[in-house]
Amino acid sequence: MDTDAQGRLMVAATSDGRIVRADSQAANFTWQTLTVRNAAGTAITPTNPRVAISDDGTVLAVAGTWGGAAGLWVSADGGTTWT
């Protein structure tokens, strides 16, 4: 799990490989599952993912294994699109 500099925006990896995010100051605090996609646009669930979030909460990074190869997926828009 990681948080932005203010501790408001959070991103975490679950034991089953899902990537989730939340805003701790939202009225209805809930974890939202993000759909991580590879370069081909295929939705993936990395094995043993590690996550990070930038200080301002806009950039998310996920490192893990998918399809037998290590990978790093980055979102510059809070988890909407991935490269």
Rosetta constraint file for C-alpha pairs under 8 A:
AtomPair CA 1 CA 10 HARMONIC 7.09 0.50
AtomPair CA 1 CA 11 HARMONIC 5.65 0.50
AtomPair CA 1 CA 12 HARMONIC 4.12 0.50
AtomPair CA 1 CA 13 HARMONIC 6.60 0.50
AtomPair CA 1 CA 50 HARMONIC 7.96 0.50
AtomPair CA 1 CA 51 HARMONIC 6.44 0.50
AtomPair CA 1 CA 52 HARMONIC 7.27 0.50
AtomPair CA 2 CA 10 HARMONIC 5.78 0.50
AtomPair CA 2 CA 11 HARMONIC 5.52 0.50
AtomPair CA 2 CA 12 HARMONIC 6.46 0.50
AtomPair CA 2 CA 51 HARMONIC 6.81 0.50
AtomPair CA 2 CA 52 HARMONIC 5.49 0.50
AtomPair CA 2 CA 53 HARMONIC 6.09 0.50
AtomPair CA 3 CA 7 HARMONIC 5.12 0.50
AtomPair CA 3 CA 8 HARMONIC 6.76 0.50
AtomPair CA 3 CA 9 HARMONIC 5.56 0.50
AtomPair CA 3 CA 10 HARMONIC 4.40 0.50
AtomPair CA 3 CA 11 HARMONIC 6.43 0.50
AtomPair CA 3 CA 52 HARMONIC 7.70 0.50
AtomPair CA 3 CA 53 HARMONIC 6.17 0.50
AtomPair CA 3 CA 54 HARMONIC 7.93 0.50
AtomPair CA 3 CA 55 HARMONIC 7.75 0.50
AtomPair CA 3 CA 57 HARMONIC 7.61 0.50
AtomPair CA 4 CA 8 HARMONIC 6.36 0.50
AtomPair CA 4 CA 9 HARMONIC 5.46 0.50
AtomPair CA 4 CA 10 HARMONIC 6.61 0.50
AtomPair CA 4 CA 53 HARMONIC 6.01 0.50
AtomPair CA 4 CA 54 HARMONIC 5.86 0.50
AtomPair CA 4 CA 55 HARMONIC 4.50 0.50
AtomPair CA 4 CA 56 HARMONIC 5.77 0.50
AtomPair CA 4 CA 57 HARMONIC 5.09 0.50
AtomPair CA 5 CA 54 HARMONIC 7.69 0.50
AtomPair CA 5 CA 55 HARMONIC 4.50 0.50
AtomPair CA 5 CA 56 HARMONIC 6.50 0.50
AtomPair CA 5 CA 57 HARMONIC 7.86 0.50
AtomPair CA 6 CA 55 HARMONIC 7.74 0.50
AtomPair CA 7 CA 24 HARMONIC 7.90 0.50
AtomPair CA 8 CA 23 HARMONIC 5.68 0.50
AtomPair CA 8 CA 24 HARMONIC 5.14 0.50
AtomPair CA 8 CA 25 HARMONIC 6.38 0.50
AtomPair CA 9 CA 21 HARMONIC 7.26 0.50
AtomPair CA 9 CA 22 HARMONIC 5.84 0.50
AtomPair CA 9 CA 23 HARMONIC 4.65 0.50
AtomPair CA 9 CA 24 HARMONIC 6.33 0.50
AtomPair CA 9 CA 57 HARMONIC 6.10 0.50
AtomPair CA 10 CA 21 HARMONIC 5.35 0.50
AtomPair CA 10 CA 22 HARMONIC 5.23 0.50
AtomPair CA 10 CA 23 HARMONIC 6.38 0.50
AtomPair CA 10 CA 24 HARMONIC 7.49 0.50
AtomPair CA 10 CA 53 HARMONIC 7.52 0.50
AtomPair CA 11 CA 19 HARMONIC 7.17 0.50
AtomPair CA 11 CA 20 HARMONIC 5.63 0.50
AtomPair CA 11 CA 21 HARMONIC 4.23 0.50
AtomPair CA 11 CA 22 HARMONIC 6.62 0.50
AtomPair CA 11 CA 51 HARMONIC 6.83 0.50
AtomPair CA 11 CA 52 HARMONIC 7.00 0.50
AtomPair CA 11 CA 53 HARMONIC 6.71 0.50
AtomPair CA 11 CA 60 HARMONIC 7.90 0.50
AtomPair CA 12 CA 19 HARMONIC 5.84 0.50
AtomPair CA 12 CA 20 HARMONIC 5.36 0.50
AtomPair CA 12 CA 21 HARMONIC 6.32 0.50
AtomPair CA 12 CA 50 HARMONIC 7.98 0.50
AtomPair CA 12 CA 51 HARMONIC 6.21 0.50
AtomPair CA 13 CA 17 HARMONIC 6.08 0.50
AtomPair CA 13 CA 18 HARMONIC 5.70 0.50
AtomPair CA 13 CA 19 HARMONIC 4.64 0.50
AtomPair CA 13 CA 20 HARMONIC 6.32 0.50
AtomPair CA 13 CA 49 HARMONIC 6.21 0.50
AtomPair CA 13 CA 50 HARMONIC 6.55 0.50
AtomPair CA 13 CA 51 HARMONIC 6.53 0.50
AtomPair CA 14 CA 18 HARMONIC 5.25 0.50
AtomPair CA 14 CA 19 HARMONIC 6.43 0.50
AtomPair CA 14 CA 20 HARMONIC 7.56 0.50
AtomPair CA 15 CA 48 HARMONIC 7.78 0.50
AtomPair CA 16 CA 47 HARMONIC 7.90 0.50
AtomPair CA 17 CA 45 HARMONIC 5.51 0.50
AtomPair CA 17 CA 46 HARMONIC 5.62 0.50
AtomPair CA 17 CA 47 HARMONIC 5.77 0.50
AtomPair CA 17 CA 48 HARMONIC 6.51 0.50
AtomPair CA 17 CA 49 HARMONIC 6.21 0.50
AtomPair CA 18 CA 33 HARMONIC 6.76 0.50
AtomPair CA 18 CA 34 HARMONIC 7.47 0.50
AtomPair CA 18 CA 45 HARMONIC 6.21 0.50
AtomPair CA 18 CA 46 HARMONIC 7.73 0.50
AtomPair CA 19 CA 33 HARMONIC 5.85 0.50
AtomPair CA 19 CA 34 HARMONIC 5.57 0.50
AtomPair CA 19 CA 35 HARMONIC 7.50 0.50
AtomPair CA 19 CA 36 HARMONIC 7.64 0.50
AtomPair CA 19 CA 51 HARMONIC 7.98 0.50
AtomPair CA 20 CA 31 HARMONIC 5.82 0.50
AtomPair CA 20 CA 32 HARMONIC 5.25 0.50
AtomPair CA 20 CA 33 HARMONIC 4.35 0.50
AtomPair CA 20 CA 34 HARMONIC 5.57 0.50
AtomPair CA 21 CA 31 HARMONIC 5.42 0.50
AtomPair CA 21 CA 32 HARMONIC 5.32 0.50
AtomPair CA 21 CA 33 HARMONIC 6.65 0.50
AtomPair CA 21 CA 34 HARMONIC 7.22 0.50
AtomPair CA 22 CA 29 HARMONIC 6.91 0.50
AtomPair CA 22 CA 30 HARMONIC 6.07 0.50
AtomPair CA 22 CA 31 HARMONIC 4.85 0.50
AtomPair CA 22 CA 32 HARMONIC 6.19 0.50
AtomPair CA 23 CA 29 HARMONIC 6.55 0.50
AtomPair CA 23 CA 30 HARMONIC 7.73 0.50
AtomPair CA 24 CA 29 HARMONIC 6.02 0.50
AtomPair CA 25 CA 29 HARMONIC 7.08 0.50
AtomPair CA 34 CA 79 HARMONIC 6.31 0.50
AtomPair CA 34 CA 80 HARMONIC 7.61 0.50
AtomPair CA 35 CA 43 HARMONIC 6.21 0.50
AtomPair CA 35 CA 44 HARMONIC 7.39 0.50
AtomPair CA 35 CA 79 HARMONIC 7.68 0.50
AtomPair CA 35 CA 80 HARMONIC 7.82 0.50
AtomPair CA 36 CA 43 HARMONIC 5.69 0.50
AtomPair CA 36 CA 44 HARMONIC 5.74 0.50
AtomPair CA 36 CA 45 HARMONIC 7.14 0.50
AtomPair CA 36 CA 73 HARMONIC 7.57 0.50
AtomPair CA 36 CA 79 HARMONIC 7.60 0.50
AtomPair CA 36 CA 81 HARMONIC 7.74 0.50
AtomPair CA 36 CA 82 HARMONIC 6.42 0.50
AtomPair CA 37 CA 41 HARMONIC 5.16 0.50
AtomPair CA 37 CA 42 HARMONIC 5.14 0.50
AtomPair CA 37 CA 43 HARMONIC 4.34 0.50
AtomPair CA 37 CA 44 HARMONIC 5.59 0.50
AtomPair CA 37 CA 73 HARMONIC 7.85 0.50
AtomPair CA 37 CA 81 HARMONIC 7.58 0.50
AtomPair CA 37 CA 82 HARMONIC 5.84 0.50
AtomPair CA 37 CA 83 HARMONIC 7.53 0.50
AtomPair CA 38 CA 42 HARMONIC 5.52 0.50
AtomPair CA 38 CA 43 HARMONIC 6.65 0.50
AtomPair CA 38 CA 44 HARMONIC 6.76 0.50
AtomPair CA 38 CA 73 HARMONIC 7.16 0.50
AtomPair CA 38 CA 82 HARMONIC 7.00 0.50
AtomPair CA 38 CA 83 HARMONIC 6.59 0.50
AtomPair CA 39 CA 82 HARMONIC 7.72 0.50
AtomPair CA 39 CA 83 HARMONIC 5.85 0.50
AtomPair CA 44 CA 66 HARMONIC 7.22 0.50
AtomPair CA 45 CA 66 HARMONIC 7.05 0.50
AtomPair CA 46 CA 63 HARMONIC 7.84 0.50
AtomPair CA 46 CA 64 HARMONIC 5.34 0.50
AtomPair CA 46 CA 65 HARMONIC 5.25 0.50
AtomPair CA 46 CA 66 HARMONIC 4.94 0.50
AtomPair CA 47 CA 64 HARMONIC 5.67 0.50
AtomPair CA 47 CA 65 HARMONIC 4.98 0.50
AtomPair CA 47 CA 66 HARMONIC 6.13 0.50
AtomPair CA 48 CA 64 HARMONIC 5.56 0.50
AtomPair CA 48 CA 65 HARMONIC 6.76 0.50
AtomPair CA 49 CA 62 HARMONIC 6.30 0.50
AtomPair CA 49 CA 63 HARMONIC 5.45 0.50
AtomPair CA 49 CA 64 HARMONIC 4.33 0.50
AtomPair CA 49 CA 65 HARMONIC 7.21 0.50
AtomPair CA 50 CA 62 HARMONIC 5.59 0.50
AtomPair CA 50 CA 63 HARMONIC 5.16 0.50
AtomPair CA 50 CA 64 HARMONIC 6.34 0.50
AtomPair CA 51 CA 60 HARMONIC 7.24 0.50
AtomPair CA 51 CA 61 HARMONIC 5.59 0.50
AtomPair CA 51 CA 62 HARMONIC 4.62 0.50
AtomPair CA 51 CA 63 HARMONIC 6.52 0.50
AtomPair CA 52 CA 60 HARMONIC 5.73 0.50
AtomPair CA 52 CA 61 HARMONIC 5.15 0.50
AtomPair CA 52 CA 62 HARMONIC 6.69 0.50
AtomPair CA 53 CA 57 HARMONIC 5.71 0.50
AtomPair CA 53 CA 58 HARMONIC 7.30 0.50
AtomPair CA 53 CA 59 HARMONIC 5.71 0.50
AtomPair CA 53 CA 60 HARMONIC 4.56 0.50
AtomPair CA 53 CA 61 HARMONIC 6.44 0.50
AtomPair CA 54 CA 58 HARMONIC 6.30 0.50
AtomPair CA 54 CA 59 HARMONIC 5.18 0.50
AtomPair CA 54 CA 60 HARMONIC 6.51 0.50
AtomPair CA 57 CA 78 HARMONIC 6.71 0.50
AtomPair CA 58 CA 75 HARMONIC 7.84 0.50
AtomPair CA 58 CA 76 HARMONIC 5.82 0.50
AtomPair CA 58 CA 77 HARMONIC 5.34 0.50
AtomPair CA 58 CA 78 HARMONIC 4.55 0.50
AtomPair CA 59 CA 74 HARMONIC 7.08 0.50
AtomPair CA 59 CA 75 HARMONIC 5.50 0.50
AtomPair CA 59 CA 76 HARMONIC 4.38 0.50
AtomPair CA 59 CA 77 HARMONIC 6.17 0.50
AtomPair CA 59 CA 78 HARMONIC 5.70 0.50
AtomPair CA 59 CA 79 HARMONIC 7.69 0.50
AtomPair CA 60 CA 74 HARMONIC 5.69 0.50
AtomPair CA 60 CA 75 HARMONIC 5.11 0.50
AtomPair CA 60 CA 76 HARMONIC 6.59 0.50
AtomPair CA 60 CA 77 HARMONIC 7.95 0.50
AtomPair CA 60 CA 78 HARMONIC 6.20 0.50
AtomPair CA 60 CA 79 HARMONIC 6.49 0.50
AtomPair CA 61 CA 72 HARMONIC 6.97 0.50
AtomPair CA 61 CA 73 HARMONIC 5.74 0.50
AtomPair CA 61 CA 74 HARMONIC 4.48 0.50
AtomPair CA 61 CA 75 HARMONIC 6.45 0.50
AtomPair CA 62 CA 72 HARMONIC 5.67 0.50
AtomPair CA 62 CA 73 HARMONIC 5.18 0.50
AtomPair CA 62 CA 74 HARMONIC 6.43 0.50
AtomPair CA 63 CA 70 HARMONIC 7.51 0.50
AtomPair CA 63 CA 71 HARMONIC 5.74 0.50
AtomPair CA 63 CA 72 HARMONIC 4.44 0.50
AtomPair CA 63 CA 73 HARMONIC 6.43 0.50
AtomPair CA 64 CA 70 HARMONIC 5.69 0.50
AtomPair CA 64 CA 71 HARMONIC 5.57 0.50
AtomPair CA 64 CA 72 HARMONIC 6.66 0.50
AtomPair CA 65 CA 69 HARMONIC 5.40 0.50
AtomPair CA 65 CA 70 HARMONIC 4.28 0.50
AtomPair CA 65 CA 71 HARMONIC 5.79 0.50
AtomPair CA 66 CA 70 HARMONIC 6.45 0.50
AtomPair CA 66 CA 71 HARMONIC 6.96 0.50
AtomPair CA 73 CA 82 HARMONIC 6.20 0.50
AtomPair CA 73 CA 83 HARMONIC 5.62 0.50
AtomPair CA 74 CA 82 HARMONIC 5.39 0.50
AtomPair CA 74 CA 83 HARMONIC 5.38 0.50
AtomPair CA 75 CA 79 HARMONIC 5.23 0.50
AtomPair CA 75 CA 80 HARMONIC 6.96 0.50
AtomPair CA 75 CA 81 HARMONIC 5.66 0.50
AtomPair CA 75 CA 82 HARMONIC 4.52 0.50
AtomPair CA 75 CA 83 HARMONIC 6.44 0.50
AtomPair CA 76 CA 81 HARMONIC 7.44 0.50
AtomPair CA 76 CA 82 HARMONIC 7.51 0.50
AtomPair CA 77 CA 81 HARMONIC 6.64 0.50
